[in-house]
């Protein structure tokens, strides 16, 4: 494995590399690590009090981790948006 990492004189076939990848369960370990970092990033937003900053960082985290939306970590915006959705919309004024 070290020879592969350092690319020093390792003469492995693609099949041998793939077999090692499967044997070490590299895909599962990488996925677990990704989810751990994602959860840690989301939890770090909990203590932020500025709703604008919290919303911006939530969107940044979503972009970094290729998620379309991360919910539940910016309650201030969720409450504000819910209140706006429940308000009646005034009809537009048209002058002739």
N, C-alpha and C positions, 0 to 999 in steps of 0.2 A: 504494500500500500504506500509506503514511504517513497519507494522508487517511482511509483506512478505520480505521486504528488509533486515530487521534485523533478520529474521528467529526466532522471539521470540514468541512462543506460537501460531503462526498462524496455523490454521488447515483448510487450503483451499484445495479443490479438484483441480486436473489439469484443469477441465472444468471451474471452477471459475477463475483460474489464466488466462486461455486463453481468457475468456470473458473480463476480465479487460484489458488485453493486446490489444484486439481489440477495446474496448471502448476508450482507451487512445490513440489509433493509434500509438503505440510504434514503429511499423515497419517503418511507414512513417517518424516519427520524427528522428529515428536512421539513415535512408537513407539520409535525409536532412542534418543532422549533418555530416555524412561521406562526402558528396559532398562538404560541406562548408570547411571542413578541407583539402580536396584534392585540391580545387581551391586555398586556401590560400597557400598551400605548393608549388604549381606550380607558383603562382604569385611571391613568394619569390625568385625564380630563375632569374627573370627579371633583377635585378640589378647586378648580378654577371658578371664580365668581363672575368674571366678565363674560356675559352671554355672547357678545360679538366675537371675542377671542375664542371662546369655547366652540362656537359654531364653525369658525374658520378652521380651527385645528381638527375638528371632527371631519370636515370635508377633506383636509389634507391627508389624514389617516386613511380615509376611504380611497383616495387616489393612490396612495402608496401601496395599500394592500389590495387594490383592484376590486374593492367592494363598491356597489352603487350607492349604498347608504348605511350609515351606522346609527342605529336608533337607540334611544334610551339614555343618552349621556348629555343631553342638552335640554333639560326640561323647561328652561326658561323660554326658549324659542318654540318648543312644542306647545306650551300653554298659550303663548302670544298668538301663534298661528291658528290654534283651535278657536280662540276668542274672535279673531278676525273672520274666520269662516262662518261663524254663527251670527255675525252682524248682517242686518238687511242691507242690500245694495240699493242706493238711490237711483232712480231712473235718470238718464242723461237729459240735460236741458238742451232743447233744439230751438234755435231762433231762426225765424224766416225773414 
